[in-house]
């Protein structure tokens, strides 16, 4: 993962949240949830890598 991908996720999150707030369509909120899941997985992997680095 690169910082660029994280920025893209954040941009998409903001876009879908705005659309959800404007139109109230559940589809937009579902997209937000998928983005959050992806970011949580990414953060989990980064934390594991940090723990491995500290253990060495």
C-alpha positions in Angstrom: 0.0 0.0 0.0 1.1 3.5 -0.7 0.1 6.8 0.8 -1.5 7.6 -2.5 -3.9 4.7 -2.1 -4.8 5.8 1.4 -5.5 9.3 0.1 -7.7 7.8 -2.6 -9.6 5.9 0.1 -10.1 9.0 2.1 -11.3 11.0 -1.0 -13.7 8.2 -1.9 -14.9 8.1 1.8 -15.6 11.9 1.8 -17.3 11.7 -1.6 -19.6 8.8 -0.7 -20.4 10.4 2.7 -21.4 13.6 1.0 -23.6 11.8 -1.5 -25.2 9.8 1.4 -25.9 13.0 3.3 -27.3 14.7 0.2 -29.5 11.8 -1.0 -29.8 9.4 1.8 -29.3 6.4 -0.5 -28.1 3.3 1.4 -25.9 2.3 -1.5 -23.5 5.2 -0.7 -23.4 4.2 2.9 -22.5 0.6 1.9 -19.6 2.0 -0.1 -18.4 3.9 2.9 -18.5 0.7 5.0 -16.4 -1.1 2.4 -13.8 1.7 2.4 -13.6 1.6 6.2 -13.1 -2.2 6.1 -10.3 -1.8 3.6 -8.6 0.9 5.7 -9.0 -1.2 8.9 -7.3 -4.2 7.2 -4.5 -1.9 5.9 -3.9 -0.5 9.4 -3.9 -4.0 10.9 -1.2 -5.1 8.5 0.9 -1.9 9.2 0.6 -2.6 13.0 1.8 -6.2 12.5 4.7 -5.0 10.5 5.7 -2.5 13.1 5.5 -5.2 15.8 7.7 -7.4 13.7 10.2 -4.6 13.2 10.3 -4.0 17.0 10.8 -7.6 17.7 14.0 -7.8 15.5 
